[in-house]
Amino acid sequence: MESSSAANDAVKAMDVPVFEVVAGVFRLTPEGIARYKERFAKAGFRIDAIKSAEAFETALEGSLHIELDEIAARISRTRYSDALEGALLKAVVNQDEAERQRIAGLLQRRRSLGLQCITGGAGEAQPG
């Protein structure tokens, strides 16, 4: 249940406005500053210098690699019960289109054949 709650919290956090335009003046909200300050800094953008929607978009695009690297690092530390699905996720994050297509094809074939992944290693007792 904790992961469900964490997922709900993450979705709610995404619904919080990160910038606002008041009387034609663009500004990041406190939530936006908290959310992007570290990411932008790692990519060389000063968050206090972002004064327009265009500058914000430039910083988002210019720092996307930071976000993708962090996601890739989390994925590589995660153990998946289905190795193919884990590998597919890694291929997507690494933007490896050929590998993504190859693994997606394997998964599609496995599903079409009605095969399932059995968890547990060799020598481990399987539930009966």
C-alpha positions in Angstrom: 0.0 0.0 0.0 2.9 2.4 0.6 3.9 2.4 -3.0 0.4 3.2 -4.0 0.4 6.2 -1.6 3.8 7.3 -2.9 2.5 7.1 -6.4 -0.5 9.2 -5.5 1.7 11.7 -3.8 3.9 11.9 -6.9 0.8 12.5 -9.2 -0.5 15.2 -6.8 2.9 16.9 -6.8 2.8 17.0 -10.6 -0.6 18.8 -10.4 1.0 21.7 -8.5 1.7 24.8 -10.6 5.4 25.4 -11.0 5.1 28.8 -12.5 2.6 31.6 -12.9 2.1 34.7 -15.0 0.7 37.7 -13.1 0.1 41.0 -14.9 2.3 39.7 -17.7 5.2 38.8 -15.4 6.5 35.2 -15.4 7.8 33.7 -12.1 8.4 30.3 -10.8 6.3 29.3 -7.8 8.0 28.2 -4.6 7.0 24.6 -5.7 8.7 25.2 -9.0 11.8 26.5 -7.4 12.0 23.5 -5.1 11.3 21.1 -7.9 13.8 22.4 -10.5 16.5 24.3 -8.7 18.9 21.3 -8.2 18.2 19.9 -11.7 18.7 23.2 -13.4 21.9 24.0 -11.4 23.4 20.6 -12.4 22.9 21.6 -16.1 24.3 25.1 -15.6 21.1 27.1 -15.4 20.6 29.7 -12.6 17.0 29.4 -11.5 16.9 33.0 -10.4 17.8 34.1 -14.0 14.6 32.4 -15.5 12.3 35.3 -16.2 10.2 34.0 -19.1 8.3 30.9 -20.3 10.9 30.6 -23.1 13.8 30.6 -20.6 12.0 28.1 -18.5 11.4 25.8 -21.5 15.1 26.2 -22.5 16.2 25.2 -19.0 13.8 22.2 -19.0 15.1 21.0 -22.4 18.7 21.7 -21.4 18.5 19.8 -18.2 16.4 16.8 -19.4 19.6 14.7 -19.6 20.0 15.2 -15.8 16.5 13.8 -15.2 17.0 10.9 -17.5 20.4 10.1 -15.9 18.8 10.0 -12.5 16.0 7.8 -13.7 18.4 5.4 -15.5 20.4 5.2 -12.2 17.3 4.3 -10.2 16.3 1.7 -12.8 19.7 0.1 -12.8 19.5 -0.3 -9.0 16.0 -1.9 -9.1 15.5 -5.6 -9.3 12.6 -6.5 -11.6 10.5 -9.7 -11.2 10.3 -9.7 -15.0 13.8 -9.2 -16.5 12.4 -8.4 -20.0 10.1 -5.6 -18.7 13.0 -4.2 -16.7 15.3 -4.3 -19.8 12.5 -2.6 -21.8 12.3 0.2 -19.3 16.1 0.6 -19.4 16.0 0.8 -23.2 13.3 3.4 -23.2 15.1 5.6 -20.6 18.4 5.2 -22.5 16.6 6.1 -25.7 17.9 2.9 -27.4 15.2 2.5 -30.0 16.6 -0.7 -31.6 16.8 -2.4 -28.2 13.4 -1.1 -27.2 11.9 -2.6 -30.4 13.7 -5.9 -29.9 12.6 -6.4 -26.3 9.0 -5.1 -27.1 8.9 -7.8 -29.8 10.0 -10.5 -27.4 7.4 -9.4 -24.8 4.7 -9.3 -27.5 5.6 -12.8 -28.7 5.7 -14.1 -25.1 2.2 -12.7 -24.5 0.8 -14.0 -27.8 2.0 -17.5 -26.8 0.5 -17.2 -23.4 3.8 -17.6 -21.6 4.4 -16.2 -18.1 7.5 -15.3 -16.2 8.2 -17.5 -13.2 9.9 -15.8 -10.3 12.4 -17.4 -8.1 15.9 -18.7 -8.7 17.2 -22.3 -9.2 16.9 -24.3 -6.1 14.3 -22.0 -4.5 11.1 -23.6 -3.4 8.1 -22.6 -5.6 4.6 -22.2 -4.1 2.6 -25.2 -4.9 
